[in-house]
């Protein structure tokens, strides 16, 4: 089968991009012929399809530009005609049997769906966030869950400045949502896919009436079996992810302050909150117990994960199904995660990991102390259960399910 994969980034910037790139590798190994469509970017992975990619759009840079540039960028968010033309040319060149979309919002826009619909090519879309039901893709505003746009009440986004606390950006994104809904911009998509059951329920709760199939993202490659070596007494707690407000890292720092002085924390990742979080460690008097390691990958990242007392996921927003969670479980790491979003679908409290109330720091402290007190036999049992809980995320199972869905639509 000839399959066109579409995503606004052709490099691994986040979980959606990784899912898109992994899908390309898996489908190629399964014998399918794959093409890609994205936008040009200096970090892009090399591909022969780059000649068809749309121009790079940098909204941070555009925000500092003049009025005419801002108007052009705003117009592209609503309907990117250049991306539409690029898609036209790629479809003429490749002629896919099916198109599978990931994140296309803003940079590419649903304009790219028009030439797909014109040719009668079936389309599938994996949902990685809440953008199709809210101008605020994370349903998280100024530190709190925000669910004001149920049944298409997008005007509330402007009222609450739901996009980057900006009236102008909120107004633009609200207009985008109304226009795309009025014209049925996404009606050409035959089937939507979701990595979590929670996202499906939340979409339906907001009035989304299109079919959504549950299909969790696989782990590629799936980790090899591990003997689960005993951890030293001074093993650190570890956070892995983007340093941004919705990730709840501040909760960990406050909790660490309440543990004994031998408890330490490694923070792996980078992001806009790094400076503020480093200042908070000084304010709390725990800076010597916290190490900011920056972005890590490969064996270095695996070592941090495998030598952790526990992997902490204190997310405040409705996580869909983060790789930080499924990767930790697959490695047999002890996980302490917030009871929010899709996370409880994978973590059974006290069996293959631990859950806590993200609005209650004391709840997190209790789970961290509990993990510190567990004996090696108990830890091994939980680690074994953690690994077994993600056996369904193997590549062969994912490809088989996806093939069945494609055949049904084509």
C-alpha angles and dihedrals in degrees: 000000000000110000129185115205118201131195133144093238125048094196133063104270095140144350095286091054092049091051090052094049094043089050090056092052094046096048091047091053088049090059101259123136108241134198128178135217122192140122126284115263135163090239095052119131109244116264136160088235093065090097089070096047121117122246119281115264118201109185094186090057092042090055089063094047131094128281096266091053091049091052091050091050092048090051091051091053089057097041124351104205093180091056088048091055092047090052090050091057094045092051090051089051101043107024098202125204090219139006121219115197130196123171111351101148121131100350098053101012126195088286086096089064094066097072089044091054092044090059094045093240113158115239134204126191130199112214113220099168143002100275095119092059101035139026084228102069095200099043085229124119128177095338099318140090108262120198103160100126101071114148092012101303091150093152088077088070089067092046092053098034088234097176114072089324087284125133093204096048091044091051092050093049092046090051089048091053094048095046095047090048094048094051094041091238094175098038092104091069110101098196138011122210128206131194090212137043089220093065091050091053092046093051091051090046088057092052100263105152102182122110115269122188123203112239117154119212112256127230112247112224101016109225119257122249114282131203091220100234117214115268122234118249091250096054109143130233109246134209118195121188149059116328098233134128098258091058092070097223091150087067090060093052092050090047092048090055088061094052125081120280093257092066113100137185133212116200113202117192141038139244147128094302096058097098094046092047092050090051090050092055088056092047091050093045094239101107092116090056096050125072121194103206100176123213115348132178142172120013093351091058092044090052091053090050095046095046096047123116083219139338110242122213106176096168116171097190128067100278112204101207110312122208088223087068102041093043091051092049092048091053090051094245122157107253128203107187139167119261094241140111117345095338097095089057088071104028120066107194112247094001110070098357142332135277129204137183106262091208092057116065090188088062090058092047090053093052092047091051090046092054090048090054098049119111121234095258092054091047092051092051092052092046091051091049090048092057093045090052092068100043087113089066095075117129097241093056092048095049092047091053093045092049090054091051092048093049091050092053099041 
